[in-house]
Amino acid sequence: MSKTPTPKLPLQLDHLPPLLPLTPGAPNTLAAITHRSYHARQASRFQCPEGHEDGDFERLEHVGDAVLELALTFQIHRLYPRLTPEARTLIRSSLVSNAALSVLSGAYNLPNQLRGAPLSLQQNEKTRADMFEAYVGAVSSDSEAGLNNTIAWIETVFAPLIKVEYERRLAEEEDRSTRNGSSGAAEMNGGVKRNAISVLQEAKTKKRIVDVNFAVKQNGEGIDITYTTVCTFKQGEGDPESTAEGTGRSKQESKNRAAEAAVDILGI
């Protein structure tokens, strides 16, 4: 698996719910949009001076970062319980990266509310991402919204994005496995395991079958989406057409399973 988070968020984010309201006049409401440069204060090494707790969004960003990771860890676990810890971490890390959170921050128009100098901070990727985390920190600490409502809001925001990232990572893994000859059913030949799709193609080349085709269809919507592939093949020119089916969470997985079923039917 790739170790570098490279989020591929949808170009359209029409699913985004509105921001949860912050209590007007609450200290965190203003702090969530205030950069440290606004007050021209020197950064504190251990704790800020008394009375400056709500001066800028750095402490809220720290809280929001933790809330996001907690919410997404549970959400990924519920949606894809079979994922390994490494795969879960890759998906979560990608979605809470500065690149991804900067996009979400812009979609909610948070950078345009920034109080700080210079104004070029509004275009800084890390600052934009920090503002999104600071908003999460502020609203989860808010007396009206609270942590539970914030986690529910996060789940609505990220559910489609988790699905996109999961499918991208899954496709990468299946492509890698196919190239390595380690996915799908396979024939053992001299101790070497071969990919089922390759087995069918080799059988066609050697005239053991005369035709093989794959057709895929989508089942369901949203996080419940699956794919079914039908593999059709003939063992001889005058023979009737035979079929084998396979279903999976991605097109490639369903194709691999259909090929496995065909190999079993053919006994090759």
N, C-alpha and C positions, 0 to 999 in steps of 0.2 A: 504494500500500500504506500501511496505517496505520503510523506511526512509533512508536506507544506500545505496549509489550508489555502485553497483557491476557490472561494465561493462563487457560484454561478447563480445569482439571484435572478428571478424572472424579470423581464423588462417591464412588465406591468405588475403593479402591486395593488390592484383594485380590491383585493380581499381585506386590506388593512382596516381594523376597527378604529373608531375615533380614540384619541387620547383620553385616558381617565382624568377627570378634573382634579386639580390641586386646590386645596382650601385657600380662598383669597386672603391675602395678608399673612399667611403662615410663613415663618422664616425660610423654610425650605423652598417655597414657591419661587422666591426671587433668587435664592442661592443656586437653584438648579440651572439657571441661565447666565450665571456670573462667572467669568474667568478671573483667575487670580490677578491678572494684569489690570483689571478694572480698579482695584484698590491700591495698586502699586506697592504691595506689601512684599517684604522678603519672606521667602518660604521658611517655615519653622522646621527644625530638625526632629523634634519629639512631639510637641503639641502646640497648638496655636494659643495666643494670649487669650485670657478670659474675656468673653464678650465678642469674640471673632468667630465663633463656631459656625455661624451661618453666612460667612463672608463670601465664599465661592463654592464651586461645585466639586472640588476635589474629594472631599469626604463622602459626598453623596454618590459620586462615581464609583468609589470603592465599595459602598454598600450595593449599588446597582449591579456591579460586576458579579458579586456573590449571588445575588438573587437570580440573575439570568442563568448562571451556571447551574444552580440548584434546580430551577424550573425546567431547563432544557434536559438535564440529566434524567429527571423523572419522566419527562415527556418522551424522550427517545426510548427509554426502557419500556414504556407502555406500548408505543407504536411498533417497535421492532425488538422484541425480547430475545430473538436469536442472535443478535449482533454481539460480536466479541467486545470486550472492554476497549481494545485498541480502535476498532471501527467506530464505536460510540464516541470516543474521544475525538477522533478525526472529524466526524460530522459536527459535533458540538463546537469544537475549536474553530472550524470554518465559519459557523454561523455567528459566533461572538467575536470574530476577528474585526480589526479596525475597518477593513474594506467593507464587510457586510453591514456593520452597525452604522457606518458613515452613510450608506445608501438609505437605510431605514430612517436615520436622523433627518436626512434631506427630504424624504417622503413626508415626514411629519412637520417639515418647515421649522425644525428646532434651531438650526444655525442662524437663521435670520433674526432670531430673538436674542442672540448672544450679546451680552454686555462685556466688553473688553476691547483692548487695543493691541495691535492694529486690526482693522476690519478684515484683513486677509486671513485671520484666524477662522473666519466662517467657511473658508475653502480648505482648511487644513484637515486632512483625513482623520488624524488622531483626535483633534479637538471636536470634530463632528461626532465621532464615535463616543468620546467621553461625555458629550452632552446627552446622548441617548441613554447611556448607563446612569448618568446623574438624574435624568428624569425618572428612570425605574427606581433608583434609590429614594428619590423624593416621594414618589407616589406610594411606594411600599411602606414608607414611614408616616404617611399622611393619616391623620385621625379619621378621615372619611373613607378614603379608598382602602388603605390597609394592605397587608401582605397577601391575604388569600385572593382578594379581587385582582391584585396586580399579577399574581401567578396565572389566574384564569385569563387575563388579558394577554399575557406573554404567550400562552398556549395558542390563543387565536391568531396572534401575529405570526407565530413561527410554524404552525402545523403544515401549511403548504410548502414552506421553505425547507423544512426537514425532509419532506417527501422528495423535493427536487434534489437535494444534496445526497440523500440515500440512494436514489436511482442513478445518479451520476457515479457515485462511488461503486455501486454494484456493477454497473456496466464496465467500469475500469477493471474491476476484479475479474469479471467473466471474460473480458477480452484478454487479460493477462493469462488467465488459466487456459483459455483456448490456444493461445500462442505456445504455451508450455506443454500442451497436450495433456492437461490434468483435469479438465472439466468434462462433465457428461459421462455417459456410459462408455465403456471401452472394451476392446477385445485384448486379451492377453496373448502376446506373440513373442516367445523367447524372453518372457519376463518384462517386456516393455508395454506399458499401458497406453492405448491409443484413444483419441477422442472419437466419440460415436459419429459425429458429422463427417469426420475424416474417413472413418470406416465405410460409410455409405458412399462417399465420393470415390474411394478406392475401388469399391465393389462395382460401381458404374464404369470406371475406367477399364476394369478387367472383364466387363460384359457379364458380371454375375447378376446384375440388374440392368434394365434398359433405360430407366427414367427415375428421377427422384426430384420432388419439388416440396417447398415449404410455404404454407399460407398462415398468417397470424391474424388473430382478432383480439380486440380489447374487451374485457369484462369488467363491469362496475365503474365507479367513479371515485375520485378523491383518494383517501388513504387506503380504500378497499380495492383498488384497481389490481387486476391480474390480467395475464395474457394466455391465450390458448393457441398453440401452433398445431396444424394438421400437416403431417408428412404423407405425401402420396407417392407410391412407387409401383413398378411392375417388374416381375422377375423374368419375363420374356415378352417378345413382341405380341404373341397371341394370348397372353395371360390377362386376366382381369386386373383392374387397378386395386391395390391394397392401400389401407390407410392406417396411420398410427398417430395418436394425439399426446400432447404434453402441455401441462399448465405450470406457470411460474409467475413470480412477482415482476419479472422483466421479460422483454421479447426474447433476449438471448437465452435466458433460463428455460423458457417454454420450448424454444427450438432445440436446445440440448436434450430435454426430456422426450420430445417427440422423436428425435433421432435414436435415443436409447431404446424406446419402445419398438421402433422399426428394426433395429439391430436384433432385438430379442425375437421378433416375429420371423425374421429371415434366418436366424440361427447362424449368423456369421461373426 
